[in-house]
């Protein structure tokens, strides 16, 4: 399969900018679809590189279509689906993280869900982005739904080995995540040791998400090796201040990307 427009955009931005920032919008987590749409629009206006749309439970059907269509009309960066299951698909998106949940115990999340969804993805003309998805403790809703053997935080070598396995299997992105809002379970972002280990093991673009709430945590994640950071909950909590919050994150992303390019 040839690289599509969105994958080329990501690869070129990682090489040319050094770092990228994505916003994750789960419409179920917002009081109204209008607020979710506004948050995506404000983040794009602030300069984030792409909008991810989806979630583990409920982000589907009419709600997903409505939010995706409206977001797409308001942004000029890619709209990428973050699927929670086979129903988390809408033709209004540019691309989809074609994710294999690599540490799931259930083969459904490794390949069967993909088989069921692929005809619809092709018919809708949505670009697939082959992604190895790895969940680290605590795992959140995605960990429970996906029947995941979570990566322990004190075992970075396991994350690195699984990530490299994903690359060897043909995934062109690797995404380590904690699941939604790990702070509710007493955890912070993915430890730098895991990020460093994964980054040193792979050669494809590396995404990190989950629990990043401050610019210091964002900066530390880039410095540990993330090419792309995904922010979700931090934007949900800021209402009218989301543009200001997103702008501060974009500033850190640009600074850390520039530092990385200087070292090359």
C-alpha positions, 0 to 999 in steps of 0.5 A: 500500500502506498503512502497516502496524503496524510501519512506523507504529511506526518512524515514530512512534518516530523522530518521538517519540524522535529515534533508534532502536536495532535488534539484528541476529541472524544465527543462523548466527553463533552456536554454538547457536540457544539463544545466538542466542535468548538474545541477542535476548531480552537485547537486548529486555530492555535496551530495543532498539526491534526485533530484525532476524533473518536473514543472507546465507547459511544463515539459513533453513528449520528453523533460522530457524523455530525461532529466530524462533518462540522469539524472538517468544515472549520479546520485546515489540518487533517481530521483523523479517526481514533477508532474504538471499534468498527462503528467509529467510522465516518466518511467525513474524516481524512484518515483513520488510525488503522490500529492493531492493539498489540498487547490485547489478549483478544484476537478481535483487537489484533485483526478481526475488527480490521477485517470487519471495518476494512470494506467500509473504510475503502468504500468511504475513501478514508486513508488508513494509517497502519498503527501499532497501538500499545497500552501502558498501565493503567489502560483506562476504558480502552484497556478494559474494553480491549482485554489488554495485558498492560505494559508495566510502567517499570518495564520499558524494555517490554514496551520497546520490544513490542514497539519494534515488533509492530514496526517489523510487522509493517506498522508505519506509526507506533502509538503508546498510550495510557488510556483516558485520563490516567490521573483518575487512577493515580497515574501520570503520563507515560514515564520518560524511561518508556518513551526513551526505550521505544524511541531508541528501538524504532525508526517510524514516527512515534506517538505518545498520549495519555495524562499530559496536562502541563507544558512541563510534562509535554516538554519532558515527553518530547525530550524523551523522544516522542515525535508526536504528542496527543492531548485530549483531556487537558483541552476538555477542561478549559472551555473558553480558555482552550485557545490559550491552552492550545497555543501554549502547547503549540509553542512548546512543540515548536521549541522542542522540535527546533531543538531536535532539528539542531541536533541532527 
